[in-house]
Amino acid sequence: MQVSIDSLDYHYYLPLLFDGLRETAHPYVFLATNGIEDLLAKGGSKRILPVVPQLIIPVKCEKLFPFLLQQDSIDVFGRET
């Protein structure tokens, strides 16, 4: 089932995808990265800016636990380090 990006709840999906950046295994890194890119590209400031406060916790967690990124030698964007 395909759903239009315009009909997605950004308050639910954007923080969920940012939290998914902590994952190190494929396909989770791919899904989180591409999902974020798609939502940011299509969202516009009216849909993204209200969600920014919810993104602080996932981004802080990512910075507080860098050892999660060192697993499998792959960074959060799926690139080998």
mmJSON file of the N, C-alpha and C atoms, coordinates in Angstrom:
{"data_MODEL":{"atom_site":{
"group_PDB":["ATOM","ATOM","ATOM","ATOM","ATOM","ATOM","ATOM","ATOM","ATOM","ATOM","ATOM","ATOM","ATOM","ATOM","ATOM","ATOM","ATOM","ATOM","ATOM","ATOM","ATOM","ATOM","ATOM","ATOM","ATOM","ATOM","ATOM","ATOM","ATOM","ATOM","ATOM","ATOM","ATOM","ATOM","ATOM","ATOM","ATOM","ATOM","ATOM","ATOM","ATOM","ATOM","ATOM","ATOM","ATOM","ATOM","ATOM","ATOM","ATOM","ATOM","ATOM","ATOM","ATOM","ATOM","ATOM","ATOM","ATOM","ATOM","ATOM","ATOM","ATOM","ATOM","ATOM","ATOM","ATOM","ATOM","ATOM","ATOM","ATOM","ATOM","ATOM","ATOM","ATOM","ATOM","ATOM","ATOM","ATOM","ATOM","ATOM","ATOM","ATOM","ATOM","ATOM","ATOM","ATOM","ATOM","ATOM","ATOM","ATOM","ATOM","ATOM","ATOM","ATOM","ATOM","ATOM","ATOM","ATOM","ATOM","ATOM","ATOM","ATOM","ATOM","ATOM","ATOM","ATOM","ATOM","ATOM","ATOM","ATOM","ATOM","ATOM","ATOM","ATOM","ATOM","ATOM","ATOM","ATOM","ATOM","ATOM","ATOM","ATOM","ATOM","ATOM","ATOM","ATOM","ATOM","ATOM","ATOM","ATOM","ATOM","ATOM","ATOM","ATOM","ATOM","ATOM","ATOM","ATOM","ATOM","ATOM","ATOM","ATOM","ATOM","ATOM","ATOM","ATOM","ATOM","ATOM","ATOM","ATOM","ATOM","ATOM","ATOM","ATOM","ATOM","ATOM","ATOM","ATOM","ATOM","ATOM","ATOM","ATOM","ATOM","ATOM","ATOM","ATOM","ATOM","ATOM","ATOM","ATOM","ATOM","ATOM","ATOM","ATOM","ATOM","ATOM","ATOM","ATOM","ATOM","ATOM","ATOM","ATOM","ATOM","ATOM","ATOM","ATOM","ATOM","ATOM","ATOM","ATOM","ATOM","ATOM","ATOM","ATOM","ATOM","ATOM","ATOM","ATOM","ATOM","ATOM","ATOM","ATOM","ATOM","ATOM","ATOM","ATOM","ATOM","ATOM","ATOM","ATOM","ATOM","ATOM","ATOM","ATOM","ATOM","ATOM","ATOM","ATOM","ATOM","ATOM","ATOM","ATOM","ATOM","ATOM","ATOM","ATOM","ATOM","ATOM","ATOM","ATOM","ATOM","ATOM","ATOM","ATOM","ATOM","ATOM","ATOM","ATOM","ATOM","ATOM","ATOM","ATOM","ATOM","ATOM"],
"id":[1,2,3,4,5,6,7,8,9,10,11,12,13,14,15,16,17,18,19,20,21,22,23,24,25,26,27,28,29,30,31,32,33,34,35,36,37,38,39,40,41,42,43,44,45,46,47,48,49,50,51,52,53,54,55,56,57,58,59,60,61,62,63,64,65,66,67,68,69,70,71,72,73,74,75,76,77,78,79,80,81,82,83,84,85,86,87,88,89,90,91,92,93,94,95,96,97,98,99,100,101,102,103,104,105,106,107,108,109,110,111,112,113,114,115,116,117,118,119,120,121,122,123,124,125,126,127,128,129,130,131,132,133,134,135,136,137,138,139,140,141,142,143,144,145,146,147,148,149,150,151,152,153,154,155,156,157,158,159,160,161,162,163,164,165,166,167,168,169,170,171,172,173,174,175,176,177,178,179,180,181,182,183,184,185,186,187,188,189,190,191,192,193,194,195,196,197,198,199,200,201,202,203,204,205,206,207,208,209,210,211,212,213,214,215,216,217,218,219,220,221,222,223,224,225,226,227,228,229,230,231,232,233,234,235,236,237,238,239,240,241,242,243],
"type_symbol":["N","C","C","N","C","C","N","C","C","N","C","C","N","C","C","N","C","C","N","C","C","N","C","C","N","C","C","N","C","C","N","C","C","N","C","C","N","C","C","N","C","C","N","C","C","N","C","C","N","C","C","N","C","C","N","C","C","N","C","C","N","C","C","N","C","C","N","C","C","N","C","C","N","C","C","N","C","C","N","C","C","N","C","C","N","C","C","N","C","C","N","C","C","N","C","C","N","C","C","N","C","C","N","C","C","N","C","C","N","C","C","N","C","C","N","C","C","N","C","C","N","C","C","N","C","C","N","C","C","N","C","C","N","C","C","N","C","C","N","C","C","N","C","C","N","C","C","N","C","C","N","C","C","N","C","C","N","C","C","N","C","C","N","C","C","N","C","C","N","C","C","N","C","C","N","C","C","N","C","C","N","C","C","N","C","C","N","C","C","N","C","C","N","C","C","N","C","C","N","C","C","N","C","C","N","C","C","N","C","C","N","C","C","N","C","C","N","C","C","N","C","C","N","C","C","N","C","C","N","C","C","N","C","C","N","C","C","N","C","C","N","C","C"],
"label_atom_id":["N","CA","C","N","CA","C","N","CA","C","N","CA","C","N","CA","C","N","CA","C","N","CA","C","N","CA","C","N","CA","C","N","CA","C","N","CA","C","N","CA","C","N","CA","C","N","CA","C","N","CA","C","N","CA","C","N","CA","C","N","CA","C","N","CA","C","N","CA","C","N","CA","C","N","CA","C","N","CA","C","N","CA","C","N","CA","C","N","CA","C","N","CA","C","N","CA","C","N","CA","C","N","CA","C","N","CA","C","N","CA","C","N","CA","C","N","CA","C","N","CA","C","N","CA","C","N","CA","C","N","CA","C","N","CA","C","N","CA","C","N","CA","C","N","CA","C","N","CA","C","N","CA","C","N","CA","C","N","CA","C","N","CA","C","N","CA","C","N","CA","C","N","CA","C","N","CA","C","N","CA","C","N","CA","C","N","CA","C","N","CA","C","N","CA","C","N","CA","C","N","CA","C","N","CA","C","N","CA","C","N","CA","C","N","CA","C","N","CA","C","N","CA","C","N","CA","C","N","CA","C","N","CA","C","N","CA","C","N","CA","C","N","CA","C","N","CA","C","N","CA","C","N","CA","C","N","CA","C","N","CA","C","N","CA","C","N","CA","C","N","CA","C","N","CA","C","N","CA","C","N","CA","C"],
"label_alt_id":[null,null,null,null,null,null,null,null,null,null,null,null,null,null,null,null,null,null,null,null,null,null,null,null,null,null,null,null,null,null,null,null,null,null,null,null,null,null,null,null,null,null,null,null,null,null,null,null,null,null,null,null,null,null,null,null,null,null,null,null,null,null,null,null,null,null,null,null,null,null,null,null,null,null,null,null,null,null,null,null,null,null,null,null,null,null,null,null,null,null,null,null,null,null,null,null,null,null,null,null,null,null,null,null,null,null,null,null,null,null,null,null,null,null,null,null,null,null,null,null,null,null,null,null,null,null,null,null,null,null,null,null,null,null,null,null,null,null,null,null,null,null,null,null,null,null,null,null,null,null,null,null,null,null,null,null,null,null,null,null,null,null,null,null,null,null,null,null,null,null,null,null,null,null,null,null,null,null,null,null,null,null,null,null,null,null,null,null,null,null,null,null,null,null,null,null,null,null,null,null,null,null,null,null,null,null,null,null,null,null,null,null,null,null,null,null,null,null,null,null,null,null,null,null,null,null,null,null,null,null,null,null,null,null,null,null,null,null,null,null,null,null,null],
"label_comp_id":["MET","MET","MET","GLN","GLN","GLN","VAL","VAL","VAL","SER","SER","SER","ILE","ILE","ILE","ASP","ASP","ASP","SER","SER","SER","LEU","LEU","LEU","ASP","ASP","ASP","TYR","TYR","TYR","HIS","HIS","HIS","TYR","TYR","TYR","TYR","TYR","TYR","LEU","LEU","LEU","PRO","PRO","PRO","LEU","LEU","LEU","LEU","LEU","LEU","PHE","PHE","PHE","ASP","ASP","ASP","GLY","GLY","GLY","LEU","LEU","LEU","ARG","ARG","ARG","GLU","GLU","GLU","THR","THR","THR","ALA","ALA","ALA","HIS","HIS","HIS","PRO","PRO","PRO","TYR","TYR","TYR","VAL","VAL","VAL","PHE","PHE","PHE","LEU","LEU","LEU","ALA","ALA","ALA","THR","THR","THR","ASN","ASN","ASN","GLY","GLY","GLY","ILE","ILE","ILE","GLU","GLU","GLU","ASP","ASP","ASP","LEU","LEU","LEU","LEU","LEU","LEU","ALA","ALA","ALA","LYS","LYS","LYS","GLY","GLY","GLY","GLY","GLY","GLY","SER","SER","SER","LYS","LYS","LYS","ARG","ARG","ARG","ILE","ILE","ILE","LEU","LEU","LEU","PRO","PRO","PRO","VAL","VAL","VAL","VAL","VAL","VAL","PRO","PRO","PRO","GLN","GLN","GLN","LEU","LEU","LEU","ILE","ILE","ILE","ILE","ILE","ILE","PRO","PRO","PRO","VAL","VAL","VAL","LYS","LYS","LYS","CYS","CYS","CYS","GLU","GLU","GLU","LYS","LYS","LYS","LEU","LEU","LEU","PHE","PHE","PHE","PRO","PRO","PRO","PHE","PHE","PHE","LEU","LEU","LEU","LEU","LEU","LEU","GLN","GLN","GLN","GLN","GLN","GLN","ASP","ASP","ASP","SER","SER","SER","ILE","ILE","ILE","ASP","ASP","ASP","VAL","VAL","VAL","PHE","PHE","PHE","GLY","GLY","GLY","ARG","ARG","ARG","GLU","GLU","GLU","THR","THR","THR"],
"label_asym_id":["A","A","A","A","A","A","A","A","A","A","A","A","A","A","A","A","A","A","A","A","A","A","A","A","A","A","A","A","A","A","A","A","A","A","A","A","A","A","A","A","A","A","A","A","A","A","A","A","A","A","A","A","A","A","A","A","A","A","A","A","A","A","A","A","A","A","A","A","A","A","A","A","A","A","A","A","A","A","A","A","A","A","A","A","A","A","A","A","A","A","A","A","A","A","A","A","A","A","A","A","A","A","A","A","A","A","A","A","A","A","A","A","A","A","A","A","A","A","A","A","A","A","A","A","A","A","A","A","A","A","A","A","A","A","A","A","A","A","A","A","A","A","A","A","A","A","A","A","A","A","A","A","A","A","A","A","A","A","A","A","A","A","A","A","A","A","A","A","A","A","A","A","A","A","A","A","A","A","A","A","A","A","A","A","A","A","A","A","A","A","A","A","A","A","A","A","A","A","A","A","A","A","A","A","A","A","A","A","A","A","A","A","A","A","A","A","A","A","A","A","A","A","A","A","A","A","A","A","A","A","A","A","A","A","A","A","A","A","A","A","A","A","A"],
"label_entity_id":["1","1","1","1","1","1","1","1","1","1","1","1","1","1","1","1","1","1","1","1","1","1","1","1","1","1","1","1","1","1","1","1","1","1","1","1","1","1","1","1","1","1","1","1","1","1","1","1","1","1","1","1","1","1","1","1","1","1","1","1","1","1","1","1","1","1","1","1","1","1","1","1","1","1","1","1","1","1","1","1","1","1","1","1","1","1","1","1","1","1","1","1","1","1","1","1","1","1","1","1","1","1","1","1","1","1","1","1","1","1","1","1","1","1","1","1","1","1","1","1","1","1","1","1","1","1","1","1","1","1","1","1","1","1","1","1","1","1","1","1","1","1","1","1","1","1","1","1","1","1","1","1","1","1","1","1","1","1","1","1","1","1","1","1","1","1","1","1","1","1","1","1","1","1","1","1","1","1","1","1","1","1","1","1","1","1","1","1","1","1","1","1","1","1","1","1","1","1","1","1","1","1","1","1","1","1","1","1","1","1","1","1","1","1","1","1","1","1","1","1","1","1","1","1","1","1","1","1","1","1","1","1","1","1","1","1","1","1","1","1","1","1","1"],
"label_seq_id":[1,1,1,2,2,2,3,3,3,4,4,4,5,5,5,6,6,6,7,7,7,8,8,8,9,9,9,10,10,10,11,11,11,12,12,12,13,13,13,14,14,14,15,15,15,16,16,16,17,17,17,18,18,18,19,19,19,20,20,20,21,21,21,22,22,22,23,23,23,24,24,24,25,25,25,26,26,26,27,27,27,28,28,28,29,29,29,30,30,30,31,31,31,32,32,32,33,33,33,34,34,34,35,35,35,36,36,36,37,37,37,38,38,38,39,39,39,40,40,40,41,41,41,42,42,42,43,43,43,44,44,44,45,45,45,46,46,46,47,47,47,48,48,48,49,49,49,50,50,50,51,51,51,52,52,52,53,53,53,54,54,54,55,55,55,56,56,56,57,57,57,58,58,58,59,59,59,60,60,60,61,61,61,62,62,62,63,63,63,64,64,64,65,65,65,66,66,66,67,67,67,68,68,68,69,69,69,70,70,70,71,71,71,72,72,72,73,73,73,74,74,74,75,75,75,76,76,76,77,77,77,78,78,78,79,79,79,80,80,80,81,81,81],
"pdbx_PDB_ins_code":[null,null,null,null,null,null,null,null,null,null,null,null,null,null,null,null,null,null,null,null,null,null,null,null,null,null,null,null,null,null,null,null,null,null,null,null,null,null,null,null,null,null,null,null,null,null,null,null,null,null,null,null,null,null,null,null,null,null,null,null,null,null,null,null,null,null,null,null,null,null,null,null,null,null,null,null,null,null,null,null,null,null,null,null,null,null,null,null,null,null,null,null,null,null,null,null,null,null,null,null,null,null,null,null,null,null,null,null,null,null,null,null,null,null,null,null,null,null,null,null,null,null,null,null,null,null,null,null,null,null,null,null,null,null,null,null,null,null,null,null,null,null,null,null,null,null,null,null,null,null,null,null,null,null,null,null,null,null,null,null,null,null,null,null,null,null,null,null,null,null,null,null,null,null,null,null,null,null,null,null,null,null,null,null,null,null,null,null,null,null,null,null,null,null,null,null,null,null,null,null,null,null,null,null,null,null,null,null,null,null,null,null,null,null,null,null,null,null,null,null,null,null,null,null,null,null,null,null,null,null,null,null,null,null,null,null,null,null,null,null,null,null,null],
"Cartn_x":[0.836,0.0,0.89,0.662,1.431,0.626,1.33,0.718,1.482,0.774,1.407,2.162,3.332,4.117,3.337,2.522,1.738,0.731,0.342,-0.653,-0.027,1.301,1.964,1.971,1.927,1.995,3.47,3.952,5.363,5.727,4.77,5.043,5.302,4.861,5.107,6.328,6.354,7.36,8.741,8.84,10.16,10.991,10.457,11.253,11.573,10.647,10.878,12.052,12.091,13.177,14.499,14.478,15.716,16.235,15.351,15.762,16.342,15.839,16.346,17.766,18.289,19.679,20.666,20.217,21.099,21.334,20.494,20.656,21.91,22.494,23.716,23.551,22.489,22.311,21.509,21.831,21.068,19.807,18.647,18.237,17.783,17.96,17.427,18.067,19.38,20.075,19.545,19.374,18.861,17.455,16.593,15.212,15.147,15.91,15.897,16.427,17.546,18.159,17.267,16.778,15.933,14.595,14.049,12.802,12.95,14.054,14.314,14.5,15.295,15.521,14.212,13.366,12.084,11.179,11.076,10.216,10.728,12.038,12.588,12.454,12.6,12.503,11.077,10.105,8.71,7.925,8.449,7.661,7.408,8.414,8.24,8.307,8.588,8.816,7.58,6.396,5.179,4.979,5.518,5.361,6.577,7.748,8.983,9.281,9.164,9.533,8.794,7.495,6.835,7.367,8.049,8.543,9.963,10.671,12.075,12.286,11.448,11.673,11.65,10.874,10.826,12.078,12.846,14.043,15.263,15.156,16.303,16.727,15.795,16.14,16.827,16.281,17.007,18.393,18.536,19.85,20.805,20.327,21.171,21.594,20.678,21.005,22.08,21.999,22.995,24.37,24.438,25.724,26.218,25.3,25.706,26.203,25.78,26.145,26.855,28.035,28.728,29.219,29.322,29.79,28.831,27.577,26.628,26.995,27.605,27.984,29.218,30.013,31.255,31.042,29.885,29.603,29.528,30.073,30.047,30.741,31.466,32.2,31.345,30.115,29.199,28.649,28.668,28.14,26.63,26.003,24.544,23.956,24.764,24.27,24.61,25.056,25.313,26.661,27.514,28.822,29.807,30.694,31.734,32.75,33.176,34.161,35.524],
"Cartn_y":[-1.169,0.0,1.244,2.126,3.364,4.514,5.359,6.509,7.751,8.806,10.068,10.661,11.223,11.857,13.004,13.663,14.794,14.386,13.13,12.689,12.103,12.027,11.473,12.462,11.933,12.731,12.965,14.158,14.482,14.412,14.696,14.63,13.198,12.24,10.834,10.306,10.483,9.822,10.466,11.783,12.408,12.08,12.194,11.766,10.268,9.472,8.029,7.729,8.398,8.184,8.724,9.87,10.382,9.426,8.838,7.841,6.615,6.308,5.184,5.363,6.58,6.807,6.116,5.746,5.033,3.594,3.086,1.704,1.585,0.413,0.2,-0.871,-1.623,-2.741,-2.311,-2.953,-2.755,-3.601,-3.183,-2.009,-0.846,-0.923,0.107,1.469,1.477,2.731,3.329,2.495,2.939,3.517,2.822,3.29,4.614,4.733,5.966,7.138,6.947,8.013,8.459,7.514,7.879,8.456,7.954,8.497,9.943,10.245,11.616,12.525,12.075,12.886,13.178,12.18,12.374,13.348,13.168,14.057,15.492,15.672,17.022,17.675,16.897,17.446,17.864,17.124,17.378,18.17,18.276,18.815,20.3,21.074,22.514,22.953,24.22,24.717,24.615,24.704,24.637,23.268,22.225,20.877,20.451,20.986,20.539,21.326,22.643,23.469,23.113,22.796,22.418,21.123,20.314,19.018,19.125,20.204,20.339,20.091,20.6,20.285,18.782,18.025,16.577,15.885,16.54,15.935,16.095,16.917,17.176,15.92,15.175,13.976,12.922,12.554,11.577,12.047,13.331,13.842,13.829,14.19,14.136,12.705,11.767,10.364,9.886,10.339,9.96,10.462,11.656,12.224,11.633,11.212,10.665,9.23,8.514,7.113,6.847,7.443,7.273,5.85,5.045,3.683,2.881,3.275,2.571,2.709,3.813,4.039,3.242,2.843,2.166,0.696,0.166,-1.216,-1.367,-2.417,-2.765,-1.74,-0.765,0.223,0.959,1.256,1.984,3.171,4.362,5.538,5.597,6.648,6.736,6.868,7.212,7.35,6.148,5.047,3.823,3.792,4.75,4.775,4.018,3.294,2.59,3.595,3.392,4.309,3.704],
"Cartn_z":[0.0,0.0,0.0,-0.925,-1.004,-0.403,0.316,0.954,0.512,0.238,-0.157,1.035,0.757,1.819,2.439,1.648,2.153,3.225,3.249,4.227,5.501,5.574,6.753,7.909,9.104,10.328,10.666,10.401,10.627,12.105,12.997,14.438,14.888,14.142,14.468,13.724,12.407,11.582,11.612,11.65,11.612,12.854,14.078,15.242,15.219,14.743,14.647,13.716,12.581,11.626,12.143,12.833,13.421,14.484,15.261,16.237,15.543,14.369,13.592,13.096,13.13,12.729,13.669,14.856,15.783,15.363,14.507,14.051,13.195,13.202,12.426,11.361,11.417,10.486,9.259,8.152,6.926,7.05,6.688,5.916,6.777,8.102,8.989,8.744,8.538,8.25,6.955,5.955,4.656,4.794,5.511,5.674,6.426,7.502,8.289,7.469,6.799,6.018,4.874,4.098,2.961,3.405,4.495,5.009,5.446,6.143,6.568,5.366,4.406,3.209,2.484,2.342,1.65,2.397,3.716,4.498,4.489,4.605,4.597,3.228,2.172,0.819,0.483,0.961,0.589,1.631,2.841,3.941,3.938,3.654,3.763,5.216,5.417,6.78,7.673,7.105,7.93,8.557,7.952,8.51,9.312,8.986,9.637,10.909,10.869,12.025,13.311,13.284,14.54,15.153,14.372,14.847,15.406,15.111,15.52,17.016,17.928,19.347,19.653,18.916,19.131,18.613,17.771,17.195,18.094,19.105,19.974,20.718,21.256,22.034,21.167,19.996,19.184,18.762,18.471,18.062,19.25,20.45,21.644,21.944,21.812,22.068,21.109,19.887,18.88,19.291,19.85,20.263,21.573,22.445,23.733,23.632,22.604,22.478,21.156,20.957,19.677,19.433,20.486,20.295,19.426,19.351,18.494,17.026,16.668,15.279,14.883,15.836,15.526,15.17,15.418,15.08,13.57,13.055,11.632,10.74,11.306,10.533,9.514,9.867,8.967,9.736,9.096,9.776,9.587,10.107,10.102,8.713,7.734,6.378,5.508,6.119,5.391,4.687,4.97,4.33,5.194,4.562,5.314,5.813,7.068,7.65,7.657],
"occupancy":[1.0,1.0,1.0,1.0,1.0,1.0,1.0,1.0,1.0,1.0,1.0,1.0,1.0,1.0,1.0,1.0,1.0,1.0,1.0,1.0,1.0,1.0,1.0,1.0,1.0,1.0,1.0,1.0,1.0,1.0,1.0,1.0,1.0,1.0,1.0,1.0,1.0,1.0,1.0,1.0,1.0,1.0,1.0,1.0,1.0,1.0,1.0,1.0,1.0,1.0,1.0,1.0,1.0,1.0,1.0,1.0,1.0,1.0,1.0,1.0,1.0,1.0,1.0,1.0,1.0,1.0,1.0,1.0,1.0,1.0,1.0,1.0,1.0,1.0,1.0,1.0,1.0,1.0,1.0,1.0,1.0,1.0,1.0,1.0,1.0,1.0,1.0,1.0,1.0,1.0,1.0,1.0,1.0,1.0,1.0,1.0,1.0,1.0,1.0,1.0,1.0,1.0,1.0,1.0,1.0,1.0,1.0,1.0,1.0,1.0,1.0,1.0,1.0,1.0,1.0,1.0,1.0,1.0,1.0,1.0,1.0,1.0,1.0,1.0,1.0,1.0,1.0,1.0,1.0,1.0,1.0,1.0,1.0,1.0,1.0,1.0,1.0,1.0,1.0,1.0,1.0,1.0,1.0,1.0,1.0,1.0,1.0,1.0,1.0,1.0,1.0,1.0,1.0,1.0,1.0,1.0,1.0,1.0,1.0,1.0,1.0,1.0,1.0,1.0,1.0,1.0,1.0,1.0,1.0,1.0,1.0,1.0,1.0,1.0,1.0,1.0,1.0,1.0,1.0,1.0,1.0,1.0,1.0,1.0,1.0,1.0,1.0,1.0,1.0,1.0,1.0,1.0,1.0,1.0,1.0,1.0,1.0,1.0,1.0,1.0,1.0,1.0,1.0,1.0,1.0,1.0,1.0,1.0,1.0,1.0,1.0,1.0,1.0,1.0,1.0,1.0,1.0,1.0,1.0,1.0,1.0,1.0,1.0,1.0,1.0,1.0,1.0,1.0,1.0,1.0,1.0,1.0,1.0,1.0,1.0,1.0,1.0,1.0,1.0,1.0,1.0,1.0,1.0],
"B_iso_or_equiv":[0.0,0.0,0.0,0.0,0.0,0.0,0.0,0.0,0.0,0.0,0.0,0.0,0.0,0.0,0.0,0.0,0.0,0.0,0.0,0.0,0.0,0.0,0.0,0.0,0.0,0.0,0.0,0.0,0.0,0.0,0.0,0.0,0.0,0.0,0.0,0.0,0.0,0.0,0.0,0.0,0.0,0.0,0.0,0.0,0.0,0.0,0.0,0.0,0.0,0.0,0.0,0.0,0.0,0.0,0.0,0.0,0.0,0.0,0.0,0.0,0.0,0.0,0.0,0.0,0.0,0.0,0.0,0.0,0.0,0.0,0.0,0.0,0.0,0.0,0.0,0.0,0.0,0.0,0.0,0.0,0.0,0.0,0.0,0.0,0.0,0.0,0.0,0.0,0.0,0.0,0.0,0.0,0.0,0.0,0.0,0.0,0.0,0.0,0.0,0.0,0.0,0.0,0.0,0.0,0.0,0.0,0.0,0.0,0.0,0.0,0.0,0.0,0.0,0.0,0.0,0.0,0.0,0.0,0.0,0.0,0.0,0.0,0.0,0.0,0.0,0.0,0.0,0.0,0.0,0.0,0.0,0.0,0.0,0.0,0.0,0.0,0.0,0.0,0.0,0.0,0.0,0.0,0.0,0.0,0.0,0.0,0.0,0.0,0.0,0.0,0.0,0.0,0.0,0.0,0.0,0.0,0.0,0.0,0.0,0.0,0.0,0.0,0.0,0.0,0.0,0.0,0.0,0.0,0.0,0.0,0.0,0.0,0.0,0.0,0.0,0.0,0.0,0.0,0.0,0.0,0.0,0.0,0.0,0.0,0.0,0.0,0.0,0.0,0.0,0.0,0.0,0.0,0.0,0.0,0.0,0.0,0.0,0.0,0.0,0.0,0.0,0.0,0.0,0.0,0.0,0.0,0.0,0.0,0.0,0.0,0.0,0.0,0.0,0.0,0.0,0.0,0.0,0.0,0.0,0.0,0.0,0.0,0.0,0.0,0.0,0.0,0.0,0.0,0.0,0.0,0.0,0.0,0.0,0.0,0.0,0.0,0.0,0.0,0.0,0.0,0.0,0.0,0.0],
"pdbx_formal_charge":[null,null,null,null,null,null,null,null,null,null,null,null,null,null,null,null,null,null,null,null,null,null,null,null,null,null,null,null,null,null,null,null,null,null,null,null,null,null,null,null,null,null,null,null,null,null,null,null,null,null,null,null,null,null,null,null,null,null,null,null,null,null,null,null,null,null,null,null,null,null,null,null,null,null,null,null,null,null,null,null,null,null,null,null,null,null,null,null,null,null,null,null,null,null,null,null,null,null,null,null,null,null,null,null,null,null,null,null,null,null,null,null,null,null,null,null,null,null,null,null,null,null,null,null,null,null,null,null,null,null,null,null,null,null,null,null,null,null,null,null,null,null,null,null,null,null,null,null,null,null,null,null,null,null,null,null,null,null,null,null,null,null,null,null,null,null,null,null,null,null,null,null,null,null,null,null,null,null,null,null,null,null,null,null,null,null,null,null,null,null,null,null,null,null,null,null,null,null,null,null,null,null,null,null,null,null,null,null,null,null,null,null,null,null,null,null,null,null,null,null,null,null,null,null,null,null,null,null,null,null,null,null,null,null,null,null,null,null,null,null,null,null,null],
"auth_seq_id":[1,1,1,2,2,2,3,3,3,4,4,4,5,5,5,6,6,6,7,7,7,8,8,8,9,9,9,10,10,10,11,11,11,12,12,12,13,13,13,14,14,14,15,15,15,16,16,16,17,17,17,18,18,18,19,19,19,20,20,20,21,21,21,22,22,22,23,23,23,24,24,24,25,25,25,26,26,26,27,27,27,28,28,28,29,29,29,30,30,30,31,31,31,32,32,32,33,33,33,34,34,34,35,35,35,36,36,36,37,37,37,38,38,38,39,39,39,40,40,40,41,41,41,42,42,42,43,43,43,44,44,44,45,45,45,46,46,46,47,47,47,48,48,48,49,49,49,50,50,50,51,51,51,52,52,52,53,53,53,54,54,54,55,55,55,56,56,56,57,57,57,58,58,58,59,59,59,60,60,60,61,61,61,62,62,62,63,63,63,64,64,64,65,65,65,66,66,66,67,67,67,68,68,68,69,69,69,70,70,70,71,71,71,72,72,72,73,73,73,74,74,74,75,75,75,76,76,76,77,77,77,78,78,78,79,79,79,80,80,80,81,81,81],
"auth_comp_id":["MET","MET","MET","GLN","GLN","GLN","VAL","VAL","VAL","SER","SER","SER","ILE","ILE","ILE","ASP","ASP","ASP","SER","SER","SER","LEU","LEU","LEU","ASP","ASP","ASP","TYR","TYR","TYR","HIS","HIS","HIS","TYR","TYR","TYR","TYR","TYR","TYR","LEU","LEU","LEU","PRO","PRO","PRO","LEU","LEU","LEU","LEU","LEU","LEU","PHE","PHE","PHE","ASP","ASP","ASP","GLY","GLY","GLY","LEU","LEU","LEU","ARG","ARG","ARG","GLU","GLU","GLU","THR","THR","THR","ALA","ALA","ALA","HIS","HIS","HIS","PRO","PRO","PRO","TYR","TYR","TYR","VAL","VAL","VAL","PHE","PHE","PHE","LEU","LEU","LEU","ALA","ALA","ALA","THR","THR","THR","ASN","ASN","ASN","GLY","GLY","GLY","ILE","ILE","ILE","GLU","GLU","GLU","ASP","ASP","ASP","LEU","LEU","LEU","LEU","LEU","LEU","ALA","ALA","ALA","LYS","LYS","LYS","GLY","GLY","GLY","GLY","GLY","GLY","SER","SER","SER","LYS","LYS","LYS","ARG","ARG","ARG","ILE","ILE","ILE","LEU","LEU","LEU","PRO","PRO","PRO","VAL","VAL","VAL","VAL","VAL","VAL","PRO","PRO","PRO","GLN","GLN","GLN","LEU","LEU","LEU","ILE","ILE","ILE","ILE","ILE","ILE","PRO","PRO","PRO","VAL","VAL","VAL","LYS","LYS","LYS","CYS","CYS","CYS","GLU","GLU","GLU","LYS","LYS","LYS","LEU","LEU","LEU","PHE","PHE","PHE","PRO","PRO","PRO","PHE","PHE","PHE","LEU","LEU","LEU","LEU","LEU","LEU","GLN","GLN","GLN","GLN","GLN","GLN","ASP","ASP","ASP","SER","SER","SER","ILE","ILE","ILE","ASP","ASP","ASP","VAL","VAL","VAL","PHE","PHE","PHE","GLY","GLY","GLY","ARG","ARG","ARG","GLU","GLU","GLU","THR","THR","THR"],
"auth_asym_id":["A","A","A","A","A","A","A","A","A","A","A","A","A","A","A","A","A","A","A","A","A","A","A","A","A","A","A","A","A","A","A","A","A","A","A","A","A","A","A","A","A","A","A","A","A","A","A","A","A","A","A","A","A","A","A","A","A","A","A","A","A","A","A","A","A","A","A","A","A","A","A","A","A","A","A","A","A","A","A","A","A","A","A","A","A","A","A","A","A","A","A","A","A","A","A","A","A","A","A","A","A","A","A","A","A","A","A","A","A","A","A","A","A","A","A","A","A","A","A","A","A","A","A","A","A","A","A","A","A","A","A","A","A","A","A","A","A","A","A","A","A","A","A","A","A","A","A","A","A","A","A","A","A","A","A","A","A","A","A","A","A","A","A","A","A","A","A","A","A","A","A","A","A","A","A","A","A","A","A","A","A","A","A","A","A","A","A","A","A","A","A","A","A","A","A","A","A","A","A","A","A","A","A","A","A","A","A","A","A","A","A","A","A","A","A","A","A","A","A","A","A","A","A","A","A","A","A","A","A","A","A","A","A","A","A","A","A","A","A","A","A","A","A"],
"auth_atom_id":["N","CA","C","N","CA","C","N","CA","C","N","CA","C","N","CA","C","N","CA","C","N","CA","C","N","CA","C","N","CA","C","N","CA","C","N","CA","C","N","CA","C","N","CA","C","N","CA","C","N","CA","C","N","CA","C","N","CA","C","N","CA","C","N","CA","C","N","CA","C","N","CA","C","N","CA","C","N","CA","C","N","CA","C","N","CA","C","N","CA","C","N","CA","C","N","CA","C","N","CA","C","N","CA","C","N","CA","C","N","CA","C","N","CA","C","N","CA","C","N","CA","C","N","CA","C","N","CA","C","N","CA","C","N","CA","C","N","CA","C","N","CA","C","N","CA","C","N","CA","C","N","CA","C","N","CA","C","N","CA","C","N","CA","C","N","CA","C","N","CA","C","N","CA","C","N","CA","C","N","CA","C","N","CA","C","N","CA","C","N","CA","C","N","CA","C","N","CA","C","N","CA","C","N","CA","C","N","CA","C","N","CA","C","N","CA","C","N","CA","C","N","CA","C","N","CA","C","N","CA","C","N","CA","C","N","CA","C","N","CA","C","N","CA","C","N","CA","C","N","CA","C","N","CA","C","N","CA","C","N","CA","C","N","CA","C","N","CA","C","N","CA","C","N","CA","C","N","CA","C","N","CA","C"],
"pdbx_PDB_model_num":[1,1,1,1,1,1,1,1,1,1,1,1,1,1,1,1,1,1,1,1,1,1,1,1,1,1,1,1,1,1,1,1,1,1,1,1,1,1,1,1,1,1,1,1,1,1,1,1,1,1,1,1,1,1,1,1,1,1,1,1,1,1,1,1,1,1,1,1,1,1,1,1,1,1,1,1,1,1,1,1,1,1,1,1,1,1,1,1,1,1,1,1,1,1,1,1,1,1,1,1,1,1,1,1,1,1,1,1,1,1,1,1,1,1,1,1,1,1,1,1,1,1,1,1,1,1,1,1,1,1,1,1,1,1,1,1,1,1,1,1,1,1,1,1,1,1,1,1,1,1,1,1,1,1,1,1,1,1,1,1,1,1,1,1,1,1,1,1,1,1,1,1,1,1,1,1,1,1,1,1,1,1,1,1,1,1,1,1,1,1,1,1,1,1,1,1,1,1,1,1,1,1,1,1,1,1,1,1,1,1,1,1,1,1,1,1,1,1,1,1,1,1,1,1,1,1,1,1,1,1,1,1,1,1,1,1,1,1,1,1,1,1,1]
}}}
